[in-house]
Amino acid sequence: MRIARWTHAGADGEGFVIGDRVVDFPDALTVADVLARGLAATGELFEAVADAAGTPLRDVRLRAPLAPASVRDFVAFEEHVEGVSAGVEGKSDVADEWYEAPTFYFTNPHTILGPADDVSPPVTERLDFELEVAVVVGAADSSDGANLAVDAASRHIFGYTIMNDWSARDLQAREMKVRLGPCKGKDFGTTLGPWIVTADELAGYVDADGFLAVRAEVYVNGSLIGEDLVSNAGWTFPEFVSYASRNSRVVPGDVLGSGTVGNGGCLGELWGRNQEVTPPPLRTGDEVRMVVEGIGEITGRVGEAVAAPTVPPARKRSRARQR
């Protein structure tokens, strides 16, 4: 099943993509409602509307397939870490701590972009993309989503979507020197889409070790920049969900990005490997297209940069303890 949200004739819709048409969920249900019901119940909904006429897919504009409850983004591809570290530190290095657990950061659920939306970046000299596959969390019977073992976590995987974690590398580099973040180098836009493909649809791509072996590609202005198998991640998607739930909780509507694939999944990796800013950073008007086997494709164009209000630098204070 493919789950989507769209706009048609000035009205928004949410439902299934069936062949070359979109069909609304019955009873005015939303994607959030469906995720809260879980995968099995969604199958029943699909059967109820499978023969409906719907609206031609070509006539709608797809929106992001959900409004995430939260967005966690992992850094799970060793090859990506090697390349980026070479750019930041001048040599390729993967910290021992990387191998111990699938580290992630939280990014902004309020700046989610649809699969054909332009991105409006901050003022930056090093705009970049990140090619990822994201898992979408759904409900699972008799589970509150907390402290999940890997097997239990797999039951919360509702489906998958493509994710582009747009990045301003110069802003990010400054922030990371503070040993916290990233923040403003990342939170201006994350593209999701074109839809959610339910987990059962991709089961045939899961290899013997539990990794999702789908091919992912990214093109800039029509030229192939990077390609990889998502199965080159250091951890499986159920392991991502399990770790995210550790001493915490995952809920329906949470999005967990795989992190950037290797072999050119972002420009930053290539800058590190080449020891120069080649290929060039993204510029206004550039088009980034991502294609993932079994899911589909998304395309984002770089819009004009948006200047932000200024904030003064920190002021040295007296450290007085009384007024």
N, C-alpha and C positions, 0 to 999 in steps of 0.2 A: 504494500500500500504506500501511496505517496500522500502526504498531508501538507496542505498549503494554505496561505492567506493571499488575498488578491484584491484589486480594485477594478470595478467594471461599471461603466456608465455612471460614474460619480458615487457608487456605493461600494462598501467593503464586503467581502465574502470570506468565509472560512470553510474548508471542507477537504474533499478528496480530489486528487488529479487522477482521472481514469482515462487511459489512452490519450486522446487529443482533446479532452474536455475537462472542465472543473465542475464539481457537483457539491452543492452546499451540504453541510452536516444536517441531519434531521433535527427538528425541535429547536432550531436556532442555537445549537451548541457551538462552542468555540474550541479552538485548539487547546486552550488551557483546560477546558472541561474534559476534553478527550484524554489529555495526558493524565489528568487526575483519576480517570476511570481505568487506565491501563490498556495494555496491548490487546488482551483477549476481548474486552468489551468493545474495543475499536473495530475489531474484525466483524462483530455483530452489526455495528453501525454501517460498515461498508456493504455488507450483504443487503441491508435494507434499502440502499440507494444505488446499488451497482448498475441498475438498468435505467436510471433517470437520465433525461436528455442533457441537462446541464448547460454550460456555456463553452463555446470553443476556447481552448487554451490560448490561441493566437489573439483573441480579442480582449484578454485581461492583462493587467500589469501586476506581476507577482510582487508581493511585499515580503519582508522577512517572515519565515514560516512560523515564528512564535515571538512573543514578547518574553524574554527570559526572566525567570525569577532571580537568577544570578548567573554570572559567567566566570568560570575558572579556566585558566589557560595554562597547560603544562609545558614543560620543556623536556621532551621525551626522546629526541633523536640525537644520538651521539655525534653523528656527522655534522649536524647543525651546530652543536655546541663547539666542536673542534674549529669550524670555520669562523664563527663569531668571536671566539676567544682569540684567534689569530689576529683579528682586526683590532680588538680592544687591547690585548696585552702584547702583541707583536710576535706571539708564538702560539701554536696550537696546543691547547691543554684542556683536559676534562678533569675537573676536581674529583677527588675520591668520593666526596660527599654526594656527587651526582648519581653515582651508582647505587646508593643506599636506599633511595626513595624517589618517587615521581613528583618532583617539586612543581608547584604551580603558583600563580598569582591571581588575584581577583581583578577583573577589568569591569568596564562600565556597562551595565545593562540598559542604560538610558540613551545610548548613542548607536543603537543597532541600525544597520542599513540593509535594505532589500537587495536582491540578487542582481539588479540592474541600476542601482542608485549611484549617483556621483558621490565622491567623498570630498568634504571641505576640510583640508588639513590646516594645522596651524602654520605659522611662518616657520619654515624649516629649509635647510639646505640638503637634508638627507632623508627624503621621504622614501619609504620602503613598504613592501607587502610581506605577508607571511601566509604561505599555503598550508592549510590545516584541514583535518576532518574533525568534526565535533560530534560528541554523543549527546543525545537529548534524553533526560531522565523522565521516566514515567512512574506511575504507581505500581506497586507489587502487593499482592494479597498478603495480609498478616505481617506487614513490614512498615516500620515508621521511618526507614531510611537512615537509621543511626548505627554506627559501628558495624558495618556490614562485612561479613566474610566475602571472599571473592565470588563464590557460587551464588550467594544471596544478592550480591551487587549486580550480577549478570541479569537477574530478573527485573532489575530497574531500568535496563537499557531499552527504551522505547524505540529509538531509531537514531539515524545519523543525518548530518547535513554538512555542507562545505562551509568553511570559515576562513575569512581573510582578516587577519589581525593587522590592520594598517599601523605603521610605526614611523615616528619621527626620530631617527637614530641620534641626531645631535642633541635633541632634548633628553632622550632616554639616557645617553652617556653621562650628561651632567647629573641627572637624578640618581643614577646608580652609584656615583661616587659618594653619595650620602649614606650608602648601605641600606637603602630602602627604595621601594618602587619596583618596577616603573610606574609612573603615574601620567603626567601630561604628555609624555612621549608616546602614549598608547591610547588614551581614553577618548579620543575625538571621533573614533569610528571603527566599528567591527561589522563586516558584512557576513550575513548568513543566508543560505539558500541552496538551490532554488526552492527546495521543499525539504520535508523530513521523509526519508525513506525508512520504513519500519525495519526493525532488526531481522525479522524473518526473511525479508527480501535479500539481505546480504549474507545470510547464513552460509551460502555456498562458497563465499570468499574467505571464510575463516579457516586458517590452516591448522595442521595437526597440533600446533603449540598454542592455539587460541588467539593468534594474531590476525587482524583483518588485512588480507593481502590484496587490497585494491590499488590500482595504479593512479597516481596523482600527477598532474602536469600544470604548469603555469606559463602563460605567454604574456609578453609585453609588446603592445603594438603589432601583434601577430607573430612575433618571434619566440620560439621556445626558449625559456630561460632555465627552468628546472623541472626535474622529473624524478619520481621515487615511488617505491611501494610503501604504503602505510604500515605494513608489517615490519618495517625496519625500526619501528619504535622500540624502546627498551622495555616497555610494559604493555599489556593488553588493555583494552577498554574496560573490562570488568575490574581490572586492578586499579585503573584510574578512579573508578567510581568507589571502590572499596576504600582507597586511601583518602579520597575527599570526605568520606563519611566517618573517618577515624576521629573519635572523640568529638564528633560533630554530627551533621545530618545532611543528606541530600533530599530534595523534594521535587515533585513533578514540575517541569519547566526549567530546571537547572540545565545549563549548557556547560559541557566540559570539553575544551579544545585539546587536541592531541599534542599541540606544540608544532612548530614548523618542521616540515619534512626536510630531509637532507638533500644533497646534490642539487643545490640551487633553489631550495624552497623559499629563499628570500635573498635579496641583494646583499644584505649584511654578511651572510656567509661567504658569498663570492668575493666581496671586498677583502675579507680576511685572507682567503686563499690566494687571491691575486696580489695582495699587498699594495693595492691601489683601488681607487673608487671607480672600478670597472666591473660590470656595466654601470652606466651613470645612474644617479638617483632619479626617482620619478619626478616628472615636471607636469605643470598644468596641461591638460589635454591628453596625457598618456592613458592608454587603456590596458587594464590588467584583467586577463581572462584565466579562470581556473577551471580545470576539468578533472573530475574524479569518477573513475569507473564505478558503475552501478548506482551512482547518485545523480550526476548531471553536470551542469556548469553554471558559474556565476561570472558576471562581467562588471567591473567598476571603472569609471573614468575619473581622473583626477581633476577636481574643480579648482577654482581660485582659492588661494590661501586666505585665511581669515585672521586678521590682526586681533590680538586679545588685549583687554585692558591691562595696564601695567600694575605690577605690585612692587613696592620698594624692596631693596635688599634688607637683610637683617641689620638691626642697629645694635651696636655694643651697649650693653646695659651695665649698671653699677653693681649688680648682684647684692644690693642692700637687702637685708632680711626684715626690716621694719620700715614703715612709711615715715 
